[in-house]
Amino acid sequence: MATGQDFGVYVPTTDVWDTSQIQSLKDESEQLKELLIRLYQNLNRLSTAANLKGSAIYDIQEFVDGSSWFQTTANTTDNPSSSSVYRPERRLVINFGALPNTGTKSVAHKIPCTTSTSFTRIYATATNPVSTFSYIPIPYSSTVSVNDNIELYVDGTNVNITTAADYSAYTICYVVLEYLQT
């Protein structure tokens, strides 16, 4: 699903002002020049800090969510935090629809899975919007019966949910996939 450009919310950290232009201002006080340079530096710090925050956008299109993961190259395996280059985490929401009535339902995720794909989080929530107005997390582990458990897993093509009981009244289900592509 990647288009060659990471879709996410970022604030540019490149030079928006050329500080040499500020220094070359004529008839302006040194204090004003210093103020403008400090403003530029503070904007850059704010941009960097904002870009390190996770984005709370859950979209049905692949989205770079702002989380960054350590590199797994040979020179950073022993000390992953020593790397200054991080891998961006991607998020994708699957509008899964109704849960199955005793069986497995599969919905294509369209993520190009390769040997460099790693999932960091896989989770879902289902809603019964009519009769009981109930909501369950997925995977779901019942305290009453093992047959009421719900399994969630992803393979190279699909998101799969398996139920051993009838959960078809849960007609709204959103699956959130968070993963790395390197």
C-alpha positions as CSV (number, residue, x, y, z in Angstrom):
1,M,0.0,0.0,0.0
2,A,3.0,2.3,0.3
3,T,3.2,4.8,-2.5
4,G,6.8,5.7,-2.0
5,Q,5.9,8.6,0.2
6,D,5.0,8.2,3.8
7,F,1.6,9.6,4.6
8,G,1.5,11.1,8.0
9,V,1.4,14.4,9.9
10,Y,4.7,16.1,10.1
11,V,6.0,19.7,10.7
12,P,8.9,20.6,8.4
13,T,12.2,20.8,10.2
14,T,14.2,22.1,7.3
15,D,15.4,25.7,7.2
16,V,12.4,27.9,6.6
17,W,14.5,31.0,7.2
18,D,18.1,31.5,6.0
19,T,19.8,32.8,9.0
20,S,22.5,34.4,6.9
21,Q,19.8,36.7,5.4
22,I,18.9,37.7,8.9
23,Q,22.5,38.5,9.7
24,S,22.8,40.6,6.5
25,L,19.9,42.9,7.3
26,K,20.9,46.5,7.1
27,D,19.7,49.1,9.5
28,E,18.4,46.5,11.9
29,S,19.6,46.2,15.4
30,E,21.8,43.2,16.5
31,Q,19.1,42.5,19.1
32,L,16.4,42.1,16.4
33,K,18.7,39.8,14.4
34,E,19.4,37.7,17.5
35,L,15.7,37.5,18.3
36,L,14.9,36.3,14.8
37,I,17.6,33.6,15.0
38,R,16.3,32.4,18.3
39,L,12.7,32.3,17.0
40,Y,14.0,30.2,14.1
41,Q,15.8,27.8,16.5
42,N,12.7,27.5,18.7
43,L,10.4,26.8,15.8
44,N,12.8,24.0,14.7
45,R,12.8,22.6,18.3
46,L,9.0,22.7,18.3
47,S,8.8,20.9,14.9
48,T,11.1,18.2,16.1
49,A,9.2,17.7,19.3
50,A,5.8,17.6,17.5
51,N,7.1,15.1,15.0
52,L,8.1,12.7,17.8
53,K,4.5,12.6,19.1
54,G,2.2,9.8,18.0
55,S,-0.7,10.8,15.7
56,A,-4.1,9.7,16.8
57,I,-5.4,9.2,13.2
58,Y,-7.0,5.9,12.5
59,D,-7.6,5.7,8.7
60,I,-8.5,2.9,6.3
61,Q,-5.5,4.1,4.2
62,E,-2.0,3.3,5.4
63,F,-0.8,6.1,7.7
64,V,2.6,6.7,9.3
65,D,1.5,7.2,12.9
66,G,4.5,9.0,14.3
67,S,5.9,6.1,16.3
68,S,9.5,5.3,15.5
69,W,11.2,1.9,16.1
70,F,14.9,1.1,16.4
71,Q,16.9,-0.3,13.4
72,T,17.6,-4.1,13.3
73,T,20.8,-3.9,11.2
74,A,23.9,-5.9,12.3
75,N,25.5,-2.9,14.0
76,T,22.5,-1.9,16.1
77,T,21.2,-5.4,17.1
78,D,23.4,-5.4,20.3
79,N,22.5,-1.8,21.2
80,P,19.4,-0.7,19.3
81,S,19.2,2.7,21.0
82,S,22.6,3.6,19.5
83,S,21.0,4.1,16.1
84,S,20.0,7.6,15.1
85,V,17.8,6.4,12.3
86,Y,14.5,4.8,13.2
87,R,11.9,2.9,11.3
88,P,8.5,4.6,11.1
89,E,5.5,2.6,12.3
90,R,2.5,2.4,10.0
91,R,-1.1,2.0,10.9
92,L,-4.1,0.7,9.0
93,V,-7.7,0.2,10.1
94,I,-9.7,-2.6,8.5
95,N,-13.5,-2.1,8.6
96,F,-14.1,-5.8,9.2
97,G,-17.9,-5.9,9.3
98,A,-19.9,-8.5,11.1
99,L,-18.2,-11.2,13.1
100,P,-18.7,-14.8,12.0
101,N,-21.2,-17.3,13.2
102,T,-18.9,-20.1,14.4
103,G,-16.0,-20.1,12.0
104,T,-13.3,-18.0,10.5
105,K,-13.9,-14.8,8.5
106,S,-11.1,-13.3,6.4
107,V,-10.8,-9.8,5.1
108,A,-7.9,-8.7,2.8
109,H,-5.6,-6.2,4.4
110,K,-3.6,-5.3,1.2
111,I,-0.4,-4.8,3.0
112,P,2.6,-5.9,0.9
113,C,4.1,-8.4,3.3
114,T,7.7,-9.3,2.8
115,T,10.6,-10.5,4.9
116,S,11.0,-6.9,6.1
117,T,7.4,-6.6,7.5
118,S,6.9,-6.9,11.2
119,F,3.7,-6.3,13.1
120,T,3.9,-4.4,16.3
121,R,0.2,-4.4,17.4
122,I,-2.9,-6.3,16.2
123,Y,-6.2,-5.5,17.9
124,A,-9.9,-5.0,17.3
125,T,-13.2,-4.1,18.9
126,A,-16.6,-5.4,18.0
127,T,-20.0,-3.8,18.6
128,N,-23.5,-5.3,18.9
129,P,-25.4,-2.1,18.0
130,V,-29.0,-3.5,18.3
131,S,-30.1,-6.1,20.9
132,T,-27.6,-5.9,23.8
133,F,-25.6,-2.8,23.0
134,S,-22.4,-4.7,24.0
135,Y,-18.8,-4.2,23.0
136,I,-16.0,-6.7,23.2
137,P,-12.2,-6.4,22.6
138,I,-10.6,-8.8,20.2
139,P,-8.9,-11.1,20.8
140,Y,-11.5,-12.0,23.4
141,S,-11.0,-14.4,26.3
142,S,-14.2,-15.5,28.0
143,T,-14.3,-16.1,31.7
144,V,-17.3,-18.4,31.3
145,S,-16.4,-20.8,28.4
146,V,-13.4,-21.4,26.2
147,N,-15.9,-21.8,23.3
148,D,-16.8,-18.1,23.7
149,N,-13.2,-17.0,22.9
150,I,-12.4,-15.1,19.7
151,E,-9.1,-15.4,17.9
152,L,-7.6,-12.6,15.8
153,Y,-4.6,-13.2,13.5
154,V,-3.0,-11.8,10.4
155,D,-1.4,-13.7,7.6
156,G,0.4,-12.4,4.4
157,T,-3.0,-11.6,2.8
158,N,-5.8,-11.4,5.3
159,V,-7.0,-10.4,8.7
160,N,-8.7,-13.4,10.2
161,I,-11.2,-13.7,13.1
162,T,-12.2,-17.1,14.3
163,T,-15.2,-17.7,16.7
164,A,-16.4,-20.9,18.2
165,A,-19.9,-19.4,18.9
166,D,-22.3,-17.2,17.1
167,Y,-21.1,-13.6,17.3
168,S,-22.8,-12.4,14.1
169,A,-24.9,-9.9,16.1
170,Y,-21.7,-8.0,16.4
171,T,-22.0,-6.2,13.1
172,I,-19.4,-3.5,13.5
173,C,-15.8,-4.5,13.9
174,Y,-12.7,-2.4,13.4
175,V,-9.3,-4.1,13.3
176,V,-6.2,-2.0,13.9
177,L,-2.9,-3.1,12.4
178,E,0.3,-1.4,13.3
179,Y,3.5,-2.6,11.5
180,L,6.9,-1.8,10.2
181,Q,8.1,-2.0,6.6
182,T,11.9,-1.6,6.1
